[in-house]
Amino acid sequence: MTTIELYAENSYRKECTANILSIQERFVVCNQTVFYPGGGGQPCDRGIIKQFGEIYEVVNAKKIDGQIVHELNRQLQCTQQEVRMEIDWPWRYQNMKYHTLLHMISGYFYQQYGALATSSQIEADHARLELAFSPEIVSVIPFEHIEKSLKEAFIQPQQVRTKTMSRREAEQNAGILKTYLNILPASLTEIRVVEIDQIDEQACGGTHVNNTSEIGDFSIVKIQNKGATKKRMRIQLLD
């Protein structure tokens, strides 16, 4: 039985009750969860599980064979009683803002320069994005003014939406979505897509804000060369 991923339906949901499917020492699987298990450079959620007045810290969450496995700081005592899950909301919301911003920046560079994001990672106080450019264009991009250009491009708030489409439909897409399909498992027939109006459209299973206005101000702290045609950007939220 797979775990129902409530975070995919509503990124703003902070808690839920759930029935236990299995327990193996400190590792618990439930029928549903609000805990995002990490992926795509976004860390997993933190938080707690409550049962019989006892509080257990969720120190890690991971998706394995369709089930979300919650690693607790100590073993849960009862397998029959339902549990209550509560995520660390400030941590989740910060990651939502960073994840959405990374989509926006990678979408901008794809639209403006045909660049592809090759990796990303969200840390506790910043995010990292690596971009690959064609040799003929990387030398003429005004990176010294890129923060100003990004902020001008993002000045109008945009809605962020999720939808599901078939892989065949996604393959017919002419934009960046089709470009990234080849890195997804061939067995994946239904694709969850995150769409930011006029900015980006990518396959993604992570959590995001509903509107780009929620992100607030940001800074491009550092841009490093990672080879002749690759750049690594360090990004920091300022609010």
Salt bridges, closest charged atoms under 4 A:
GLU5 OE2 - LYS63 NZ 2.53
GLU15 OE2 - ARG84 NH2 2.53
ASP45 OD2 - ARG92 NH2 2.58
GLU54 OE1 - ARG74 NH2 2.96
GLU71 OE2 - ARG26 NH1 3.17
GLU86 OE2 - LYS50 NZ 3.15
ASP88 OD2 - ARG46 NH2 3.80
ASP125 OD1 - HIS126 ND1 2.86
GLU130 OE2 - ARG232 NH2 2.48
GLU144 OE2 - HIS145 NE2 3.84
GLU147 OE2 - LYS151 NZ 3.08
GLU152 OE2 - LYS148 NZ 2.58
GLU171 OE2 - ARG167 NE 3.62
GLU195 OE2 - LYS163 NZ 3.67
ASP197 OD1 - ARG161 NH1 2.64
ASP200 OD2 - HIS103 ND1 3.13
GLU201 OE2 - LYS163 NZ 3.09
ASP217 OD1 - LYS151 NZ 2.92
